[in-house]
């Protein structure tokens, strides 16, 4: 190979190597930008909502989980909602039984401060965080044994029209339909719960006997009910009592899991206690309009 040919070959090789390095560098930068966008998208803050459904002004602190930052001190008036943008788990600290307790809050999830069975303030998952609708209770499924006892106490049969307020996964009205042939209406404000209800009704083969409505129960029409089932909270039962007084027909039965209907003591006709497989006792209160 001549000297001139060798020089041309060297020049070509240098050009090829330079081009390859430029292309590699460009792709690396592009991938870096794309990766940054992906990370940014993944870490885009979601909203945590904290609702105060107690009758008290509450104090608490919030800090990202595992962070050494100074916790942010907060106060939440009764009935108010704190909306917290968060791209990671947050740690909330508050007082219960006079002691500091902590709880993890997850991005995109709703929570609420409520009274527990002992009257102490605690935080629960499940508040829908909406300002245009009452939040009656977090979603806590009723044990099958309690469902069975509630339907037994109300003497549910094929002529019954069972309305379940805060129907969750639909188990009460579905059981009433499957076991007794009753018609049922489940009401829940959470669209995911309503979807779950409809799937469960289809699996149980009772779609023609039950209806599920996604709406605010405080605005729902209850006038067709012959039986109303509840697993709410004392303040929610008290909130709904005037609605029961106004809309329910004489003779309608109202059966409540664990919590009384304040102001309806004179309408209580029966009560029972059921122990679930875990050994937890559940109270059931039966009222007649």
N, C-alpha and C positions, 0 to 999 in steps of 0.2 A: 504494500500500500504506500502510495506516495505521501510526501510530507503534507501536501495540500489537502489530500483526502482525509488524512488523520485530523487535520485542523477542523475541517468541515464536520467530521464525525463528533469531535469533542464539543463543537458549538451546538450541534443538534442534541447531544446528550444533556448538556447543561440546560438547554431550553426545555427539554422534556421534564427534567428533574424540577426545574423552577415552576413549571406549569402544574406539576403534580402537587408540589408543596403549597402553591397558591390555592388550588382546588380543595386540598385537605383542610387548609386553614379556614376557607370560606364555609365549608360544610360544618366544621367545628363550631364556628360562630353562629351559624344558622341553627344547629342543634341546640347550642347553648341558649339561644333566644327562645326557641320552641320549648325547651325544658323549663326555662324561667316562666314562660307563659302558663305551662302546665302546672307548675308548682303554685303560681299565683292563683290559678283557677281553683286548685285543690284547697288552698288556704284562704279562699275568699270567705270573709266572716259570714256566719249564719246567725240567726237571732235566737237567743234564749229568752223566753218570757217567764216572768215570775209575777204571779198575781196574789194579792193579799185579800183573801176572803174572810179574814177575821174581823173583829170590831176594834182592833188596836193598831196604833202606829208601831211599825216593826223596824228594828235596827239589825243590820247584818253587814258583813264584809264580803267582797269578791276579789279573787286573785286567780290568774292562770295556774292550773295544776302544775306543781313542781317548780314554779317560778320563785325567785328570791325577791321579786318586786314587793313593795309595800302594799298590803291589801287596801282596796278602795272601800271607804266607809259609806254606807247607804242607809236611807230611811224610806220606808214605803207606807204611805197612809192607807187606812182601811179602804178597800175597794179599788185601789190603784194597781197599775201594771208597770213593772220595770222591764224595759226591752233592752237586752244586752247583746251587742254585736260580739260574736266570738268565733274564732277559727280553731279553737282547741278547748279541751275540757276545762271548766272553771270550778274552783273550789269555793263553796259558800260556807261561811261560819256564822252561827247564830246561837242563841241561848235556849236550852230546853231543860226543864227541871232545875233551872238556876245554874246550869253548867254549859260551857262552850262545846258545841258539837259541830261537825263538819259533814258536808254532803257534796258529792260530785254532780255537776250539771253538764249536760252534753249539748254541743252546738245543734241548733235546729229543733230542740225539744222544749215543750212547755212544762212549767212547774207552778205550784201554788202553795202558799202558806195556809194551813187549816188547823182546826182543833182536832186532837186525837180523842180516843174514847175516854181518856182521863181529863180532858179539858185543857191539855197542854198544846202549845203551838208547835207544829212540826211542818216540814216541807214534804209535798207529795208530787209525784209525777202525774201528769194528766190534765192539767188546766189547758183549755183550748186557747187562752190568751186573747180572746176576742172581746172588744169593747161594746159590741152591739148585741151581745147575748149573755145571759146568765150562765155561769159555770156551776153546775149543780153537784158534780162529784168527779173524782178521778176514776179511771176504769179499773175496777177490781172485780174479777169474775165471781159470781155467786156459786158456792160449792153445790154440786148436784144434789146432795142430801137436803140442803136448804131449799133448793128449787122444788124438789118433790114435796117437802112439807108445806111450802107456801101454797102450792096448787091443791094439796090435800085439804088444808084448812079452809080454803075458799070454795071447796066442793066444785071444782072446775069440771065442766062437762061439755058435750058437743054444742050446747046452746050458749055457752059463754063467749064473751068478746073481751079478750085479755089485752089490756094496754100496759106495756112495760116502758116506764120513763127512764131514760138512760139505759137502753137495752144492751149495750156492749156488743157481745158476739151473738146475741139473739137467743140465748139458750132457754130463757123462760118461756117466751111465746112459742118457740119451736117445740119444746117439751110438751106444752099445753096442747099443741096441734097434733103432735105425733102420738101422745099417750091417750088424750081424751077426745080428739077430733074437734077441739075448740078453734075458733077464729082468733087471730091475734094481730096486734099492731105494735111494732117496736119503734121507739123514737130515740134518736141519738143525733147529736150535732156533729159528730166526727165522721167524715165521709169514709174513712178507712174501716171504721166499725160497721157502717152500713153495708159496705162491700162484703165484709166478712159474714155479716148476717145473711145476706142473700145467697152466698155460696153454701153456708151451713144449712139453710132451708132447702136448697136444691139437693144437697147430699141426703138430707133426711126425708126428701120426697113430700114436703108439705108446702111447696111454693103457692099452691092455690088456696091455702088456708091462712097464710100470714102475709103481712105487708110491712115494709120497713121505710120509715120516713126520716130523711135527714133534715132536721129542723130544731129550732129552739123550743124546748118542751113548755116553756112559760107562755108560748104563743100558740101552741097546738090545741086543736079542738078535741076535748076528751068526752064529749057528750054521749058518744055511742058506747062507751065502756060499761061493762057489767062488773069487771074486776080490774083494778089498777095495782100493779106491782112496783115496788120501790126498793132501790138500794142506793140511797143518796146520803145526805148528811142532815143533821138536825136543822141547821139553818135553811137548807134547801127544802125540806119538808114543810117548814114553817112558811117559807116563801110561797109554796104551792098551795097551802091550805085554803086561802081565799078563792083560788081557782077551783079547787075541789068543791067548796061550798056553793059556788056559782054554777058550775057546769055539770057536775055529776048528778045523775038521777037518784031519787030516793031508793035505798036498797042496794046501791052500788057498794061493793066491797073494796077496801083499800088495804093491802098487806105490805108491810114494810120490814125489810131485813135490817136488823141491828139498831135502828133508830126510830124513836117514837115520832108521831106527828104532833108537835106542840100545839096545845089549844084544843085537841080532839080527845082529851082524856075521857070525856063522857060518851064518846062514840066507840071506845074500845070494847070489843065483844069477846076477844080471845087472845091468848099469847102462848108461846111455846119456846123451848130451848132445844137446839139441835147441836150435837157434837160431831164435827167432821172427822175424817180418818186421821188427821194430824193431832186430834185431841183438843182443837179449839172450839169453844162454845159460841154458838150464834143465837141471838134472840130474834124472835119473829113476833110482830104485833099486828093484829087484825082489827080493822075498823069497819063500821057499817054506816053509810051516809043516811 
